[in-house]
Amino acid sequence: MNGDHDAFADLATAAWAKLYGTAGLILGDDGATQEALQVALIRAWRDLPTLRDPARFDAWLYRLLVNVCRDEARKRQRGWQREIGLGGQEPMALADPFSRLADREELDRAFARLTPGQRTILILVYYRDLTVPEAAKVLRTPLGTAKSRLHRALEALRAAVAAERRPAAEQEMGA
């Protein structure tokens, strides 16, 4: 039993940063993120005997985490206020760092307008670099459903970015 505990601890420790980043992007609140991660890891330990394919541990763990995040988001039913993190990576140096910051803030506000489900598919595909079939497995949805959700989430993000730009453009015209 102790060997199982040690092996699980090693796997959980290796995946912790990515899991934390994923939960943080979905939930947008540090307290809720930590809570969701803890619940997911407890469920993973409890349900480990039900894992049929140990090679799929990471996908299985992401699926547990995403489900916990969905539950937490449903309970909270409030807006998303967290800045999108880069997972510990430093941003690339640009000639105009202020325009990058403005773009980042605009994207953060637009991302906050999305539903947790829309954020989830975008995070899995574009932040976690999962393929759409892998994201479909994590979400336990058919591939076609995952593709359609991704398409709708991208459209919603484009609309949210456009909505964020509209007031700025209207303010400039009025000045």
C-alpha angles and dihedrals in degrees: 000000000000090000089054090050092049093047091049091048090052092050093045092047091051092051098038100096094049092044092049091049092049094048090045092054093047097045102027095208125096095216093049090045093054091045093050092047092050093048092047093050092047090050090047091053091045094046097038092108089061093058104112099188115037089194087067094055094118094050090045091051092048090051090053091048094048090051091050090048091050090052092048092047091051090051094049099042093183137118126286114248107170126112113238109257126217095219095252094311120131115236117250115263111254132189090245110033091176093062089050089052091049090049090048093051091047090051092047091053091046091048089051089060092062124093118251089253092054091047091048097057092043092049094048094049104034104025101033093034094229117157116244091254090052091048089049090055092048090050092041092231132128115268092248091053091050091050092050092047090050091049092049092046091052091049090049091049091050090050091048092050090049090050090050090052095046098071092047091051091046091050091051091051091050093050 
